[in-house]
Amino acid sequence: MPHIHEKVDFTVEVFIVYKDKVLLRMHDKHKIWLSVGGHIELDEDPIEAGIREVKEEVGLDVEIIGEKPPLEDEIDYKHLISPRYLSTHYVKESHRHIVLIYFAKAFTDKVAEAKEEHERGESRWVSMEELKEMDLRPNVLYYASEALKELGEK
C-alpha cells in the first residue's frame, strides 16, 4: 500500500503462534526476519489491518489476542483489542512508522504463498529454542519470545 502521509504511517505487526511455535517472515526488501504486518489503510481499524495483512502475506486466519474494555459497542463507538506493545521507527529521515504490535493465535500451521509478488517471501515456524539461535533484531526476538510465552502450548 502507498504511504498515506509523507511524514508518518500507522502500521501493524502480528506475532502469530501455533502450538509451540511463532511464525517469522523474511522481509522481501530488507532481507531480515520479521513478523507479518504492514500499513493500516484509511478504511480499517488496526485489528482489521492485522487480520488482512496476515491473510494476504501468509494465507492464515487468525484470532488477535488481547484485552478490550468489557463494554458493548455503541452505534458510533467500537471497542478494540489493545496492542501488546507500541513502537516507532524511521523508514527514512523524513518518514516514520508508528507500530501497533499484536499477538495472534493461528488455527493451522499451513502457510500459503502471498498473492502479491511484493509480499512473497520465506516464512518459518520457529520454536523458543530456535529463536535463540537465530540472528534476529532484538525487538523481533523479544516480541516473538513474549508471544510464545503468552500463547504457546507448554
BAVOTI-5873 format. One record per residue: residue number from 1; chain; x, y, z of N, C-alpha, C in turn. Coordinates in Angstrom, 3 decimals, padded with zeros to 6 digits, m for minus. Example, Ala and Ser with C-alpha at 12.3 -4.5 7.8 and 13.67 -1.06 7.14 Angstrom:
> pos|unit|nu|nv|nw|cau|cav|caw|cu|cv|cw
> 1|A|013.190|m005.690|007.800|012.300|m004.500|007.800|013.200|m003.300|007.800
> 2|A|012.850|m002.250|007.080|013.670|m001.060|007.140|012.900|000.030|007.870
//
This chain:
> pos|unit|nu|nv|nw|cau|cav|caw|cu|cv|cw
> 1|A|000.830|m001.177|000.000|000.000|000.000|000.000|000.875|001.241|000.000
> 2|A|000.512|002.279|m000.731|001.291|003.515|m000.703|001.154|004.206|000.653
> 3|A|002.103|005.044|000.936|002.044|005.792|002.196|000.839|006.711|002.190
> 4|A|000.197|006.849|003.356|m000.967|007.720|003.435|m000.599|009.133|003.886
> 5|A|000.625|009.301|004.338|001.087|010.637|004.712|002.583|010.704|004.462
> 6|A|003.075|011.844|004.088|004.501|011.961|003.756|005.416|011.829|004.968
> 7|A|004.900|012.112|006.173|005.757|012.069|007.363|005.569|010.846|008.248
> 8|A|004.352|010.291|008.286|004.088|009.193|009.220|002.994|008.280|008.675
> 9|A|003.151|006.992|008.982|002.122|005.987|008.713|001.936|005.151|009.976
> 10|A|000.733|004.645|010.157|000.451|003.690|011.218|000.515|002.298|010.603
> 11|A|001.196|001.388|011.311|001.362|000.023|010.821|001.047|m000.975|011.935
> 12|A|000.862|m002.233|011.537|000.662|m003.316|012.495|001.725|m004.379|012.274
> 13|A|002.116|m005.016|013.357|002.936|m006.220|013.314|002.158|m007.276|014.081
> 14|A|002.118|m008.495|013.545|001.374|m009.569|014.196|002.308|m010.755|014.403
> 15|A|002.518|m011.094|015.657|003.316|m012.264|016.009|002.335|m013.413|016.228
> 16|A|002.351|m014.364|015.292|001.368|m015.445|015.228|001.945|m016.702|015.862
> 17|A|001.163|m017.312|016.751|001.588|m018.527|017.433|000.652|m019.669|017.041
> 18|A|001.259|m020.815|016.772|000.514|m022.060|016.579|001.206|m023.122|017.409
> 19|A|000.487|m023.687|018.350|001.014|m024.664|019.298|002.225|m024.097|020.028
> 20|A|003.447|m024.588|019.720|004.629|m024.117|020.450|005.615|m023.400|019.533
> 21|A|005.082|m022.784|018.443|005.958|m022.073|017.509|005.357|m020.730|017.120
> 22|A|006.251|m019.820|016.740|005.847|m018.493|016.282|006.281|m018.355|014.825
> 23|A|005.482|m017.648|014.051|005.774|m017.505|012.627|006.597|m016.254|012.371
> 24|A|007.714|m016.426|011.669|008.528|m015.298|011.227|008.556|m015.304|009.704
> 25|A|008.721|m014.128|009.143|008.706|m013.978|007.688|009.928|m013.170|007.261
> 26|A|010.599|m013.638|006.226|011.743|m012.916|005.681|011.204|m011.710|004.907
> 27|A|011.599|m010.520|005.321|011.124|m009.305|004.655|011.664|m009.255|003.241
> 28|A|010.788|m008.968|002.284|011.164|m009.016|000.874|012.214|m007.982|000.496
> 29|A|012.203|m006.793|001.092|013.185|m005.754|000.736|014.424|m005.791|001.622
> 30|A|014.211|m005.886|002.924|015.315|m005.731|003.882|016.066|m007.027|004.173
> 31|A|015.485|m008.158|003.787|016.126|m009.469|003.976|016.497|m009.740|005.434
> 32|A|015.545|m009.447|006.316|015.681|m009.779|007.737|014.383|m010.453|008.183
> 33|A|014.477|m011.257|009.244|013.303|m011.932|009.782|012.474|m010.949|010.589
> 34|A|011.185|m010.873|010.265|010.242|m010.009|010.958|008.943|m010.771|011.190
> 35|A|008.003|m010.107|011.817|006.658|m010.657|011.931|005.910|m010.362|010.641
> 36|A|004.688|m010.809|010.571|003.793|m010.446|009.479|003.225|m009.074|009.813
> 37|A|003.031|m008.228|008.808|002.438|m006.928|009.092|002.506|m005.974|007.931
> 38|A|002.019|m004.767|008.176|002.030|m003.748|007.140|001.229|m002.526|007.541
> 39|A|000.937|m001.701|006.557|000.241|m000.435|006.781|m001.233|m000.634|007.139
> 40|A|m001.725|000.228|008.018|m003.151|000.303|008.310|m003.756|001.229|007.260
> 41|A|m004.724|000.724|006.527|m005.351|001.524|005.483|m006.388|002.467|006.088
> 42|A|m006.721|003.505|005.353|m007.625|004.538|005.861|m009.016|004.022|006.214
> 43|A|m009.458|002.950|005.573|m010.815|002.456|005.802|m010.884|001.286|006.781
> 44|A|m009.830|001.074|007.574|m009.848|m000.053|008.501|m009.253|000.334|009.849
> 45|A|m009.627|m000.437|010.868|m009.023|m000.246|012.178|m007.810|m001.170|012.291
> 46|A|m007.007|m001.042|013.345|m005.783|m001.851|013.455|m006.033|m003.363|013.488
> 47|A|m007.122|m003.801|014.097|m007.418|m005.233|014.155|m007.727|m005.748|012.747
> 48|A|m008.558|m005.009|012.025|m008.868|m005.385|010.638|m007.592|m005.421|009.800
> 49|A|m006.711|m004.450|010.010|m005.450|m004.405|009.257|m004.587|m005.624|009.566
> 50|A|m004.485|m005.978|010.830|m003.684|m007.137|011.205|m004.210|m008.415|010.591
> 51|A|m005.511|m008.623|010.663|m006.126|m009.824|010.091|m005.940|m009.839|008.574
> 52|A|m006.117|m008.702|007.919|m005.942|m008.607|006.460|m004.499|m008.889|006.059
> 53|A|m003.531|m008.261|006.752|m002.120|m008.463|006.415|m001.716|m009.925|006.562
> 54|A|m002.162|m010.570|007.622|m001.841|m011.984|007.827|m002.410|m012.823|006.686
> 55|A|m003.651|m012.569|006.326|m004.288|m013.331|005.236|m003.566|m013.088|003.916
> 56|A|m003.213|m011.836|003.626|m002.531|m011.504|002.374|m001.129|m012.098|002.293
> 57|A|m000.378|m012.013|003.384|001.028|m012.394|003.352|001.281|m013.886|003.533
> 58|A|000.469|m014.543|004.381|000.741|m015.963|004.653|m000.502|m016.842|004.571
> 59|A|m001.635|m016.273|004.196|m002.844|m017.054|003.963|m003.496|m017.659|005.185
> 60|A|m003.173|m017.169|006.365|m003.734|m017.733|007.594|m004.921|m016.924|008.106
> 61|A|m005.869|m017.637|008.716|m006.911|m016.993|009.510|m006.408|m017.027|010.948
> 62|A|m006.516|m015.897|011.629|m006.012|m015.812|012.997|m007.020|m015.131|013.903
> 63|A|m006.791|m015.331|015.199|m007.533|m014.610|016.225|m006.540|m013.701|016.935
> 64|A|m006.787|m012.397|016.864|m005.945|m011.439|017.588|m006.283|m011.581|019.065
> 65|A|m005.255|m011.710|019.894|m005.434|m011.947|021.327|m005.105|m010.675|022.103
> 66|A|m005.922|m010.371|023.086|m005.651|m009.217|023.937|m006.898|m008.771|024.671
> 67|A|m006.747|m007.667|025.333|m007.840|m007.161|026.149|m008.523|m005.982|025.488
> 68|A|m009.812|m005.880|025.775|m010.558|m004.685|025.423|m011.553|m004.452|026.545
> 69|A|m012.069|m003.252|026.676|m012.988|m002.966|027.781|m014.212|m003.886|027.734
> 70|A|m014.726|m004.245|028.904|m015.909|m005.117|028.947|m017.184|m004.312|028.685
> 71|A|m017.207|m003.606|027.587|m018.341|m002.753|027.232|m018.895|m003.183|025.886
> 72|A|m020.168|m002.989|025.702|m020.789|m003.263|024.406|m020.421|m002.147|023.441
> 73|A|m020.226|m002.514|022.173|m020.016|m001.484|021.158|m021.281|m000.645|021.054
> 74|A|m021.104|000.600|020.681|m022.235|001.512|020.534|m022.404|001.839|019.057
> 75|A|m023.415|002.561|018.721|m023.678|002.901|017.323|m022.476|003.592|016.692
> 76|A|m021.859|004.492|017.424|m020.751|005.285|016.880|m019.422|005.033|017.586
> 77|A|m019.328|003.915|018.310|m018.119|003.676|019.101|m017.840|002.187|019.153
> 78|A|m016.679|001.781|018.640|m016.281|000.374|018.616|m015.064|000.203|019.515
> 79|A|m015.127|m000.758|020.414|m014.008|m001.029|021.319|m013.059|m002.015|020.654
> 80|A|m011.772|m001.727|020.705|m010.763|m002.542|020.030|m009.855|m003.252|021.030
> 81|A|m009.284|m004.349|020.587|m008.267|m005.042|021.379|m007.030|m004.144|021.418
> 82|A|m006.488|m003.976|022.592|m005.283|m003.157|022.742|m004.071|m003.889|022.187
> 83|A|m003.160|m003.146|021.566|m001.917|m003.803|021.139|m001.125|m004.228|022.372
> 84|A|m000.303|m005.260|022.213|000.555|m005.693|023.323|001.681|m004.698|023.538
> 85|A|002.175|m004.114|022.443|003.264|m003.147|022.519|003.072|m002.088|021.436
> 86|A|003.746|m000.968|021.606|003.791|000.111|020.621|005.240|000.474|020.378
> 87|A|005.541|000.848|019.148|006.897|001.320|018.860|006.848|002.297|017.697
> 88|A|007.973|002.889|017.415|008.091|003.752|016.249|009.490|003.598|015.679
> 89|A|009.608|003.755|014.388|010.925|003.722|013.759|010.880|004.551|012.482
> 90|A|012.044|005.042|012.116|012.151|005.835|010.894|012.458|004.910|009.718
> 91|A|011.662|005.043|008.672|011.891|004.319|007.426|012.972|005.045|006.638
> 92|A|012.892|006.356|006.680|013.936|007.243|006.172|013.873|008.492|007.035
> 93|A|014.800|009.385|006.866|014.910|010.541|007.760|013.613|011.349|007.866
> 94|A|012.859|011.419|006.791|011.662|012.251|006.778|010.359|011.472|006.914
> 95|A|010.442|010.154|007.159|009.216|009.349|007.246|009.364|008.265|008.307
> 96|A|008.366|008.166|009.183|008.428|007.148|010.223|007.140|006.344|010.288
> 97|A|007.231|005.204|010.940|006.088|004.345|011.192|005.808|004.310|012.686
> 98|A|004.557|004.420|013.042|004.102|004.134|014.400|003.512|002.738|014.329
> 99|A|004.055|001.824|015.140|003.756|000.403|015.004|002.936|m000.095|016.189
> 100|A|001.816|m000.739|015.888|000.975|m001.404|016.876|001.280|m002.891|016.775
> 101|A|001.777|m003.472|017.867|002.237|m004.859|017.865|001.206|m005.735|018.558
> 102|A|000.726|m006.739|017.824|m000.297|m007.653|018.330|000.237|m009.074|018.373
> 103|A|m000.392|m009.886|019.236|m000.157|m011.315|019.266|m001.425|m011.976|018.744
> 104|A|m001.270|m013.102|018.053|m002.425|m013.808|017.495|m002.203|m015.306|017.562
> 105|A|m003.313|m016.034|017.581|m003.266|m017.497|017.501|m003.761|m017.913|016.124
> 106|A|m003.030|m018.854|015.522|m003.444|m019.425|014.240|m004.222|m020.708|014.506
> 107|A|m005.085|m021.058|013.566|m005.885|m022.276|013.676|m005.215|m023.455|012.969
> 108|A|m004.160|m023.161|012.219|m003.401|m024.175|011.497|m001.989|m023.642|011.272
> 109|A|m001.076|m024.525|010.919|000.279|m024.076|010.583|000.519|m024.121|009.071
> 110|A|m000.527|m024.309|008.296|m000.418|m024.392|006.827|m000.382|m022.995|006.224
> 111|A|000.816|m022.544|005.895|001.032|m021.208|005.339|000.892|m021.279|003.820
> 112|A|000.278|m020.254|003.247|000.125|m020.167|001.800|000.987|m019.029|001.261
> 113|A|001.388|m019.157|000.004|002.181|m018.094|m000.624|001.303|m016.868|m000.872
> 114|A|001.865|m015.692|m000.671|001.140|m014.441|m000.887|000.761|m014.298|m002.356
> 115|A|m000.390|m013.691|m002.595|m000.836|m013.453|m003.967|m000.028|m012.353|m004.643
> 116|A|000.321|m011.324|m003.885|001.077|m010.186|m004.428|002.569|m010.488|m004.400
> 117|A|003.222|m010.244|m005.505|004.658|m010.528|m005.639|005.482|m009.849|m004.549
> 118|A|005.191|m008.570|m004.251|005.995|m007.832|m003.270|005.803|m008.337|m001.844
> 119|A|004.801|m009.173|m001.597|004.567|m009.709|m000.256|005.080|m011.136|m000.107
> 120|A|005.633|m011.687|m001.177|006.123|m013.061|m001.116|007.483|m013.106|m000.436
> 121|A|007.692|m014.157|000.278|008.968|m014.354|000.939|008.903|m015.595|001.791
> 122|A|010.042|m016.037|002.204|010.111|m017.229|003.037|009.458|m016.954|004.381
> 123|A|008.717|m017.914|004.871|008.186|m017.835|006.232|008.538|m019.138|006.936
> 124|A|008.572|m019.053|008.260|009.075|m020.194|009.021|008.485|m020.198|010.423
> 125|A|007.975|m021.364|010.847|007.522|m021.545|012.222|008.743|m021.875|013.080
> 126|A|008.902|m021.155|014.190|010.122|m021.239|014.980|009.789|m021.497|016.454
> 127|A|010.491|m022.435|017.066|010.328|m022.718|018.493|011.151|m021.717|019.317
> 128|A|010.935|m021.714|020.613|011.684|m020.839|021.512|013.182|m021.125|021.408
> 129|A|013.548|m022.387|021.345|014.960|m022.758|021.250|015.567|m022.245|019.941
> 130|A|014.825|m022.389|018.839|015.305|m021.925|017.544|015.433|m020.407|017.496
> 131|A|014.509|m019.707|018.148|014.583|m018.241|018.190|015.924|m017.777|018.740
> 132|A|016.357|m018.440|019.810|017.601|m018.047|020.480|018.829|m018.259|019.603
> 133|A|018.723|m019.144|018.619|019.845|m019.435|017.731|019.869|m018.561|016.484
> 134|A|018.788|m017.841|016.223|018.694|m017.044|015.001|019.317|m015.665|015.197
> 135|A|019.757|m015.085|014.116|020.297|m013.730|014.133|019.135|m012.765|013.902
> 136|A|018.465|m012.391|014.993|017.270|m011.551|014.922|017.528|m010.174|015.513
> 137|A|016.802|m009.208|015.020|016.825|m007.886|015.662|016.322|m008.073|017.095
> 138|A|016.854|m007.331|018.061|016.434|m007.507|019.455|014.926|m007.364|019.664
> 139|A|014.289|m006.422|018.955|012.847|m006.257|019.149|012.074|m007.474|018.632
> 140|A|012.487|m008.057|017.528|011.811|m009.227|016.977|011.983|m010.419|017.927
> 141|A|013.181|m010.611|018.430|013.431|m011.691|019.388|012.556|m011.518|020.629
> 142|A|012.498|m010.305|021.148|011.706|m010.054|022.359|010.228|m010.319|022.122
> 143|A|009.650|m009.706|021.080|008.217|m009.857|020.829|007.856|m011.300|020.499
> 144|A|008.665|m011.969|019.702|008.397|m013.369|019.351|008.458|m014.245|020.601
> 145|A|009.448|m014.010|021.444|009.571|m014.776|022.691|008.387|m014.535|023.613
> 146|A|007.991|m013.298|023.735|006.841|m012.957|024.587|005.550|m013.573|024.055
> 147|A|005.370|m013.561|022.736|004.183|m014.196|022.151|004.155|m015.685|022.470
> 148|A|005.303|m016.346|022.354|005.370|m017.766|022.675|005.110|m018.029|024.150
> 149|A|005.659|m017.217|025.024|005.418|m017.383|026.464|003.940|m017.239|026.780
> 150|A|003.306|m016.273|026.143|001.899|m015.988|026.437|000.932|m016.980|025.773
> 151|A|001.207|m017.364|024.527|000.228|m018.120|023.758|000.649|m019.543|023.403
> 152|A|001.928|m019.850|023.560|002.402|m021.179|023.169|001.943|m022.277|024.110
> 153|A|001.786|m023.463|023.548|001.446|m024.621|024.365|002.698|m025.112|025.062
> 154|A|002.560|m025.410|026.308|003.707|m025.832|027.117|003.979|m027.292|026.951
//
